[in-house]
Amino acid sequence: MIRISKIDFHNKAEIDIAFAIRHKVFVEEQTVDPALEYDHHESISQHYLVYNNDIPCGTARWRITPKGIKLERFAILHEYRNQGIGDALVQKVLEDVLPLNQTIYLHSQLRACNLYRRNGFMEEGDIFVEAGIEHYKMTFRRST
């Protein structure tokens, strides 16, 4: 059973779990520099943890920027991918941010674009490199 919880950045136990998942996915698996993975936006972001059968397996965050709401740091542990957990996490975050009625966007690694497309996002512009990985900017398209 998938369960998604909003977590408080100041709850050390929960944020440590989220950071451990991000470290495993981004730093260990994708060799992102840890200095790029953790930033000054952590304390102003809304964070989430995903549990599969009570085992923490994914995380994400969002924050308000001058351009709108930016979804970030979506990470699902390798052994839990392709099981609908990423879709559930994107849908939960969208459920929380859509009422804010702002532009919703993200920077997607190329290999994750299908996940975001399935959930209403479309690519904009050209591929760019962020943290040594190719990305597209993707913006959520509200259904009319």
N, C-alpha and C positions, 0 to 999 in steps of 0.2 A: 504494500500500500504506500502510495506517495503522499507525503505531507510536506507542506511548505510553510515556513514560519518567518515572519519579519523578526529581525533581531536588532537589539540595541547595541550600537557601537561601544557603549560603555560597559556592556556585560562581557567581561573578559573571557569567560569560559566559551560563550557562543562565538565571539569574534575570533578567538583563537582557532576554533574549528573551521570557520570560514576561511581564515588566512592559511590554514594548513592545506585545505583543498586547493586554494589558489596557488600555493607554493608547489604542490605536487603537479598540477596541470600546467601552469605557466612557466615556472622556474625549472623544475626537473624535466618535465616531458618536452616542453617547447623551447627550453633554454633562454627564456627571457631574463634579462638582468634584474635581480631583485630590487635594485634601486629604481627601476621603472615600474615594477609591479605595485608597489605600495607608495601612496602619494599623500599630499596634504588635503585631498578631498575625502579621505576615509571618514573623518568625524562628521562631515556634513552630508554624507550619503545615507540613503536608506538601504540597509543590507538584508539579505534573505539567506536562509539555509533550507536545503531540500533534504528530506529523509526518505529513504526507501526501506520499508519494514524497520523503522526506527534507527537505521544506520545513516549517518550524514554522508551524502554523496554529491552534493552540488551547492553552488552559491551564486549570488549575483548582487549587484547594487545598482541604484540609480541616483541621480542628483540633478538639481536645477542648474542650468547654465544660461548665459545670455542668449543662446540660440534655442532654448527650450529644455526639454527633459532628455537627458542622455542616459541610456541604459548601458551598463558597463560590467566588466569582470564576470561574465557568465562562464562558469566552469563546472563541468560534470566529470567526475572521476571516470577514467577510461572504461572500467568494467561495468559501468552503469549507462554508458551511451547507447543510443539506438533502441531505447526502451520507452520513449515518450516522456522521459523526465525533463529534458530540455524544453520540449513543447509546453509541458505543464508549468515550468518555471517562467517562461516568456509570457504565457497567458495570465499567470498570477500577477506578475509585475504590471502588465498592461491593464489589468482590472484595477489596480491601485492608482495608476497614473492617468488613465483616460479621463476621469472626472476633473482633473486639473486643467483640461482644455488648453493644452499647449502643444507645440510641435514636439514629436517624440522621435528621437533618432539614436543611432548607435554606429560604432565602427566595427564591422564584422570581418573576422578572418575569412578568407575565401572559402575555406572548407566548411564554414558554418553558415554561409549565405542561404542555403536551402532551408535550414531551420527557421531563419527569420522571414524568408519569403512565404513559407507556409503560414506564418502568423501575421501577415499583412504588411510586411516591410518591402520596400523596393530600393534597388541600388540607385545611387546618384553619383555622377561624375566618374572620374578615372580611378583606377587602382592606385593606392598609395601604401607606403611602408611605414609601419608603426611598430616599434620594439623589434625590428628585424623581420617582421611578418607582413605579408601582403594583405591589405584590407580594402573594403569598399565602405563608404559612408552609405547607410541605409536609413530611410525615413519611413515611418508608419503612415499608411494610407487609411484614413477612416472610411468605413463603408457608409454609403449614403442611402 
